[in-house]
Amino acid sequence: MSKTVRAMDSVAYSKYGAQQMAILNFIVCEDGAICNIEIENPEKISPEFAKAVLAAMRKSPQWMPALVKGKAVKTRFRQPVVAVLE
């Protein structure tokens, strides 16, 4: 996150604050891949933090898919990600 902090200027830092929370919506597909990643509240976080959160999610290893009657299915997640930028 230190790159994110360095990328923020003083205006962005004062506008969004040192603690920010991104609400992510994404799908875990049948094979465990993460797709359709979206930030639900982009207006409440700095563009630098949004970029860092999306990059981290895209690098995420595969997840365990949900199972229904023993068969893998797509599942939608809503996950908050909080960071304290200092």
C-alpha positions as a printed NumPy array, in Angstrom:
array([[  0.   ,   0.   ,   0.   ],
       [  2.943,   2.372,   0.351],
       [  2.863,   3.002,  -3.426],
       [ -0.801,   3.919,  -3.073],
       [ -0.041,   6.386,  -0.302],
       [  2.8  ,   7.96 ,  -2.296],
       [  0.527,   8.278,  -5.342],
       [ -2.098,  10.258,  -3.404],
       [ -1.634,  13.995,  -3.355],
       [ -2.621,  16.118,  -0.365],
       [ -6.   ,  16.994,  -1.9  ],
       [ -6.919,  13.321,  -2.366],
       [ -5.623,  12.481,   1.099],
       [ -7.744,  15.173,   2.737],
       [-10.815,  14.34 ,   0.618],
       [-10.815,  10.567,   1.208],
       [ -8.925,  10.328,   4.515],
       [ -6.361,   7.928,   5.903],
       [ -8.866,   5.092,   6.422],
       [-10.78 ,   3.962,   3.367],
       [-13.174,   1.099,   2.717],
       [-13.874,  -0.307,  -0.73 ],
       [-16.958,  -2.498,  -1.115],
       [-16.194,  -5.131,  -3.753],
       [-18.708,  -7.172,  -5.711],
       [-17.345, -10.142,  -7.641],
       [-18.16 , -13.646,  -8.809],
       [-16.29 , -16.831,  -7.997],
       [-16.813, -19.037, -11.045],
       [-17.197, -22.805, -11.124],
       [-13.446, -23.237, -11.628],
       [-12.593, -20.924,  -8.704],
       [-11.525, -17.99 , -10.882],
       [-12.587, -14.512,  -9.778],
       [-14.405, -12.454, -12.389],
       [-16.68 ,  -9.428, -12.775],
       [-14.874,  -7.466, -10.059],
       [-16.539,  -4.134,  -9.362],
       [-16.181,  -1.483,  -6.695],
       [-19.604,  -0.583,  -5.351],
       [-18.551,   2.743,  -3.798],
       [-15.868,   4.303,  -6.048],
       [-16.934,   7.836,  -5.118],
       [-15.996,   7.214,  -1.459],
       [-12.428,   6.022,  -2.03 ],
       [ -9.429,   7.532,  -3.743],
       [ -8.702,   6.47 ,  -7.328],
       [ -5.29 ,   5.247,  -6.135],
       [ -6.847,   2.939,  -3.53 ],
       [ -9.415,   1.693,  -6.058],
       [ -6.628,   0.824,  -8.475],
       [ -4.648,  -1.01 ,  -5.764],
       [ -7.684,  -3.016,  -4.579],
       [ -8.598,  -4.089,  -8.11 ],
       [ -4.999,  -5.088,  -8.848],
       [ -4.841,  -7.177,  -5.66 ],
       [ -8.101,  -8.967,  -6.502],
       [ -6.941,  -9.71 , -10.037],
       [ -3.796, -11.346,  -8.597],
       [ -5.798, -13.413,  -6.107],
       [ -5.263, -17.165,  -6.323],
       [ -8.222, -19.305,  -7.265],
       [-10.919, -19.674,  -4.642],
       [-12.875, -22.782,  -3.691],
       [-16.139, -22.591,  -5.635],
       [-19.479, -23.056,  -3.911],
       [-21.092, -26.463,  -4.237],
       [-24.759, -27.267,  -4.754],
       [-25.529, -30.988,  -4.586],
       [-21.838, -31.667,  -5.12 ],
       [-21.581, -29.541,  -8.269],
       [-19.517, -26.334,  -8.446],
       [-21.61 , -23.21 ,  -9.112],
       [-20.987, -19.508,  -9.636],
       [-21.356, -17.44 ,  -6.492],
       [-21.577, -13.672,  -6.046],
       [-19.654, -12.104,  -3.168],
       [-19.831,  -8.681,  -1.55 ],
       [-16.638,  -8.031,   0.39 ],
       [-15.441,  -4.887,   2.194],
       [-11.735,  -4.115,   2.003],
       [-10.442,  -1.632,   4.577],
       [ -7.048,   0.035,   4.526],
       [ -5.396,   2.571,   6.782],
       [ -3.127,   4.642,   4.574],
       [ -0.245,   6.183,   6.496]])
